[in-house]
C-alpha cells in the first residue's frame, strides 16, 4: 500500500478508528471479519490465518505441481513459534484453536529457516522456478537479518525484486512478500492500539 495511506492511517490513535479507516483502503479485505473488540491474540490469529488463506488462493492458480511449495509458504510465519514451543515455552494464546489447513504434517519445531528454504526449493517442479526462487528468497531473507523482521525493509526489497524478476514465479514470491509486509504493519499497528486502548481504560482516560 502507498506510504501516503499508511501516514493517513497513523492519525487514528484508537483501535476502532484505525480499523474503520483500514476498511476504507485497498487492504480492507485483509481486515474483514476482524471484530472491533478483538484482543491482541485474536488480532495475531486473524492475520496469520489471513496469510494462509491468501497464499492458498494464489497457490490454487498454479496447479498440483506447486501445492507442497505453497503449503510451505503458508506455514513460514509459524517457524518462530515452533522454535519457541520446542524450547518448552508456554503455548501462545493466539495459537490455541488455530485452524490446521495443511494436508500433511507441518515442519518440525526444530526446523530452521535454512531448512525451510531447502524444503521449499526442493518442492518446486522445475529448475527455472528453483533458480528464481533461490535468488528472490535469499534477498528477502537477507533483508530480515540482523535487527529482525521489518515490514518497511521487507516491502522495499520485495518491490525492487518484483520489478527486476526474470521469471514469473519470482514476481509471485515478491508479491507475496509485499502482502506479508502489509499484514505485518496492520497487525503491529492494531495490536499497539488495542494495548493503548486497554491502558487508557484502566487509567480512566477512556
C-alpha positions in Angstrom: 0.0 0.0 0.0 1.1 3.5 -0.7 3.2 5.2 2.0 0.8 8.2 2.0 -2.1 5.9 3.0 -0.1 4.5 5.9 0.6 8.0 7.1 -3.1 8.8 6.9 -3.9 5.7 8.9 -1.4 6.7 11.6 -3.6 9.7 12.5 -6.1 7.2 14.0 -4.9 6.6 17.6 -7.6 4.1 18.7 -8.3 0.6 17.6 -11.8 1.1 16.4 -10.9 4.2 14.4 -7.9 2.6 12.8 -9.8 -0.5 11.9 -12.6 1.5 10.3 -10.1 3.6 8.4 -8.3 0.5 7.2 -11.6 -0.8 5.9 -11.7 2.1 3.5 -8.4 1.2 1.9 -7.3 -1.4 -0.7 -6.3 -3.6 2.2 -9.9 -3.8 3.5 -10.2 -7.5 2.5 -7.4 -8.4 4.8 -9.1 -6.8 7.8 -12.5 -8.2 7.0 -14.3 -10.1 9.9 -11.8 -8.7 12.5 -14.0 -7.7 15.4 -13.7 -4.2 16.9 -13.4 -5.8 20.3 -10.7 -8.2 19.3 -7.8 -8.6 21.7 -4.2 -8.9 20.6 -4.3 -12.7 20.5 -7.3 -12.5 18.2 -5.5 -10.0 16.0 -2.5 -12.2 15.8 -4.5 -15.2 14.9 -6.6 -13.3 12.3 -3.6 -12.1 10.3 -1.9 -15.5 10.4 -5.0 -17.2 9.1 -5.4 -14.4 6.6 -1.9 -15.0 5.3 -2.5 -18.7 5.0 -5.8 -18.1 3.1 -4.2 -15.7 0.7 -1.3 -18.0 0.0 -3.7 -20.9 -0.6 -5.6 -18.7 -3.1 -2.5 -17.8 -5.0 -1.4 -21.4 -4.9 -4.6 -22.6 -6.4 -3.7 -20.8 -9.6 -0.6 -22.8 -10.0 -1.8 -26.4 -10.1 -0.9 -29.5 -8.1 2.8 -29.4 -9.0 3.2 -26.3 -6.8 0.9 -27.4 -4.0 3.5 -28.5 -1.5 5.6 -25.4 -2.1 2.6 -23.1 -1.4 1.8 -25.1 1.8 5.3 -24.4 3.0 4.9 -20.7 2.2 1.7 -20.6 4.2 3.5 -22.1 7.2 6.5 -19.9 7.1 5.3 -17.4 9.7 4.9 -20.3 12.2 8.6 -21.2 12.3 9.5 -18.9 15.2 6.5 -20.2 17.2 7.6 -23.8 16.7 11.1 -23.0 17.9 9.5 -21.2 20.9 7.5 -24.3 21.7 10.5 -26.6 21.2 12.3 -24.7 24.0 9.4 -25.7 26.3 7.9 -22.2 26.5 4.2 -21.8 27.2 1.7 -22.3 24.3 0.9 -18.9 22.8 -2.7 -17.9 23.4 -3.2 -16.9 19.8 -2.1 -20.4 18.7 -4.9 -22.1 20.6 -7.7 -23.2 18.3 -5.8 -22.1 15.2 -7.0 -23.8 12.1 -4.8 -26.6 10.7 -5.2 -26.5 6.9 -2.2 -28.4 5.7 -2.7 -31.8 4.1 0.5 -33.3 5.6 2.4 -32.8 8.9 4.0 -29.4 9.2 7.7 -28.8 9.6 9.1 -30.0 12.9 9.7 -27.4 15.7 13.4 -27.6 15.3 13.2 -26.6 11.6 15.3 -23.6 10.9 14.8 -21.0 8.2 17.6 -22.6 6.2 15.9 -26.0 6.4 12.6 -24.4 5.4 14.4 -22.8 2.4 15.8 -26.1 1.3 12.5 -27.8 1.6 10.7 -25.1 -0.3 13.1 -25.1 -3.2 13.0 -28.9 -3.5 9.2 -28.7 -3.6 9.3 -26.6 -6.8 8.6 -28.6 -10.0 11.3 -27.1 -12.3 14.8 -25.8 -12.4 13.8 -22.3 -13.6 11.4 -21.9 -10.7 14.1 -23.1 -8.2 16.7 -20.8 -9.5 14.5 -17.7 -9.5 13.0 -18.6 -6.1 16.5 -19.1 -4.6 17.5 -15.6 -5.9 14.4 -13.9 -4.5 14.3 -15.8 -1.2 18.0 -15.1 -0.4 17.4 -11.4 -0.8 14.2 -11.3 1.1 15.8 -13.4 3.9 18.8 -11.1 3.9 16.5 -8.1 4.4 15.4 -9.5 7.7 18.7 -10.5 9.1 20.4 -8.6 11.9 17.7 -6.4 13.6 14.9 -8.9 12.8 11.8 -8.6 10.6 11.0 -5.1 9.5 7.9 -4.5 7.3 9.2 -1.4 5.6 12.5 -3.0 4.7 10.8 -6.2 3.5 8.4 -4.1 1.4 11.2 -2.1 -0.2 13.2 -5.2 -1.1 10.1 -7.1 -2.4 9.1 -4.2 -4.6 12.6 -4.0 -6.1 12.6 -7.8 -6.7 9.2 -7.6 -8.4 10.4 -5.0 -10.9 13.6 -7.0 -11.7 12.2 -10.5 -11.7 13.4 -12.6 -14.7 10.8 -15.3 -14.2 7.0 -15.1 -13.4 7.5 -17.1 -10.2 9.9 -14.5 -8.9 7.1 -11.9 -9.2 4.7 -14.2 -7.4 7.1 -14.5 -4.4 7.9 -10.8 -4.4 4.1 -10.1 -4.5 3.6 -12.4 -1.5 6.4 -10.7 0.4 4.7 -7.3 -0.3 1.5 -8.7 1.1 3.3 -10.1 4.1 4.8 -6.7 4.9 1.3 -5.1 4.8 0.0 -7.8 7.1 2.9 -7.2 9.5 2.2 -3.5 9.6 -1.6 -3.9 10.1 -1.0 -6.5 12.9 1.5 -4.3 14.6 -0.5 -1.1 14.4 -3.7 -2.7 15.6 -2.0 -4.5 18.5 -0.4 -1.3 19.7 -3.7 0.5 19.6 -5.5 -2.3 21.4 -3.0 -2.3 24.2 -3.1 1.5 24.5 -6.9 1.4 24.5 -6.8 -1.0 27.4 -4.3 1.0 29.3 -6.4 4.2 28.8 -9.5 2.4 30.0 -7.7 1.1 33.2 -6.4 4.6 33.9 -9.9 6.1 33.4 -9.0 8.1 30.4 -11.5 6.3 28.1 
